[in-house]
Amino acid sequence: MWRLQSKIAGSGTHGDIDAHIIDLGRYLIGEFSEVCGQMETFIKERPLPGEPSKKGKVTVDDAVMFIGRFANGTLANLEATRFAPGRKNAIQIEINAAKVRSLSISRT
């Protein structure tokens, strides 16, 4: 339950997963010049460890997404969630550009 409490974990999906996707995008493309994002907590309460009959409040995000523009004009659409069935924190990036037809990177 500690990962679901902001005062202990510090962040939710954005810090656990999305930060790595953003870092990878910056490594491959460059710095961002603009971003706009949204976060959501779908499950507001969860059973407490060792006390399944009691529930504790979830204070971190379950999903995050944002669109942005890199400094070189490339557009970005990034998302991360703990609720993508079967994904198990997989990180996938697809880059489409004039000089590179298609680059697909997948880590599962």
N, C-alpha and C positions, 0 to 999 in steps of 0.2 A: 504494500500500500504506500510505501515511502515515495515511489516514483510518481504518485498521483497527488502529492502534497507539495505545493510550490515553496513553502517555507523550508522544506527539507531537500527536495530535488532541485529547486531553483528554476526549473522550466519543464515544459511538457514536450510534445512532439516537435515543436519548433527547435528547441535546444538539443533534443536527443537525436533527431533524424534530419530535419530541414537544414540545420546549420552545416551539416556535411554536404548536402546537395548544393547549397549556396556556395560553399568553399570550392567544390568541384567545378561549378559553373564559372567562378572567378578564375580558377586555374586554367580552364580551357579557353575562355573567351576574353576575360579581362574584368575590370571593375564595373559596377553598376552606376548609372547616372540617375535612375528613377526606379522606385518600387512602390507598389500598392498591395496590401495584403489583408487577409482575413484569417481569424482563428475561431475554432468552435470546440466546445466541450459537449459531446453527445450524451455521455453517461455522467450524470451529475452526482450520483452516489453509488458506492460499491460496497460489497460485504467486507467487513474488517477481517484481517488474517486472524485465525484462531477463534473468531467469534462470528461465524457466518450468519447468525440471526440478527446481528447489529450492522448498521451501515455507516460509512464515513463519507464525508463530503469530498468530492474530487475538485481540486483547485488549479489544475493545469489543463492545457488544451489537448484534445484528442486528434485534431486535424488542423492543418494550416495550408494555405495556398497563397501564392502571390504572382502577380504579373510584374514585369519590369522591363527596363531597357538598359542594355550595357552601354558604356561610353562610346563604343564604336557603332552604335545604332542597332545592334542585334537585339531582337525581342526575346523575352524569357517568359515561360509559364512553368512555375515550379510548385510542387505540392508534396506533402508528407502526411501520413496518417497511421494510426495504430489499428485502423479498422478495414484495411484492404484484405479481404479473405485470401489466404494462400500466399501472400507476398512475403511475410516474415522479415520486414525491414529491408527488402530488396531496393537497391538504388539503380535506376535506369535513366540514361540520358540519351536523347536523340538530338543531333545537331544537323540542321538543313541549311546549306549556304551555297552561294554561287561557285566558290572554289572547291568546296568539299561536297560532293553529291549527297552523301548520307553517312553519318558516323553513329554507330550504335554501341553503347557501352552498357554492359549489364553485370551486376554483381548480386548473387543470391546467397 
